[in-house]
Amino acid sequence: MDKAQLKTFEEFYKHVQTIHKLQAIPFTTWYTDMHGDLLPINNDDNFLRAITTARPLLRVFVQRKGTQKKFYFNLNLYFLK
């Protein structure tokens, strides 16, 4: 995936929603940074930080809202430079 394809958190959220058919399911997104810390992707700033740490893999976790750390999907996005 080209980093230029997704420019905002909203575009990213809709992309995840579409590929996993989650239109009727509220969810949150998280990623692991270079230190292995689990961080939220919930706004444009966090999304851009996540994209800049992707070298080339961005490991994204998708969780149903209201659940506690039981991940619904694990999504690996490979970004081209």
C-alpha positions in Angstrom: 0.0 0.0 0.0 1.3 3.4 -0.8 1.4 5.8 2.1 -0.1 8.5 0.0 -3.3 6.5 -0.4 -4.4 7.2 3.2 -3.9 10.7 4.4 -6.2 11.1 7.3 -7.5 9.0 10.2 -11.0 9.1 8.7 -9.7 7.6 5.4 -7.8 4.9 7.4 -10.8 4.1 9.5 -13.0 3.7 6.5 -10.4 1.6 4.8 -10.3 -0.8 7.8 -14.1 -0.7 8.0 -14.5 -1.7 4.4 -11.9 -4.5 4.1 -13.2 -6.2 7.2 -16.9 -5.4 6.7 -17.3 -3.6 10.0 -19.8 -0.9 8.9 -22.2 -2.0 11.7 -19.6 -2.7 14.4 -18.0 0.2 16.3 -14.3 -0.4 16.8 -11.0 1.1 17.9 -7.6 0.8 16.2 -4.2 0.4 17.8 -0.6 -0.1 16.5 2.7 -1.2 17.9 5.5 1.3 17.8 9.2 0.5 17.3 9.5 -0.3 21.1 6.6 -2.8 21.0 4.2 -0.4 22.9 0.6 -0.6 21.9 -0.7 2.9 21.0 -4.1 4.1 19.8 -4.9 5.4 16.3 -7.8 7.7 17.0 -7.0 11.0 15.3 -5.0 12.5 12.5 -1.9 13.1 14.7 -1.8 9.5 16.0 -2.4 8.2 12.5 0.4 10.2 11.0 2.7 9.1 13.8 1.8 5.5 13.1 2.5 5.9 9.4 5.9 7.5 10.0 6.9 4.6 12.2 5.9 2.0 9.6 9.2 0.7 8.2 7.7 -0.9 6.0 5.3 -2.8 8.3 2.5 -1.2 10.3 1.0 -3.7 12.6 -2.6 -2.6 13.4 -4.9 -4.1 15.9 -8.7 -3.7 15.5 -10.8 -4.0 18.6 -14.5 -3.9 19.2 -15.5 -0.9 21.3 -16.4 -2.0 24.8 -14.1 -5.1 24.9 -11.0 -5.3 27.0 -7.8 -6.2 25.0 -9.5 -9.0 23.1 -8.5 -8.1 19.6 -11.0 -8.6 16.9 -8.5 -8.4 14.0 -4.8 -8.2 13.6 -4.1 -6.3 10.3 -0.6 -5.9 8.9 -0.2 -3.1 6.4 2.9 -2.9 4.3 3.7 0.6 3.1 5.8 1.3 0.1 8.3 4.1 0.4 
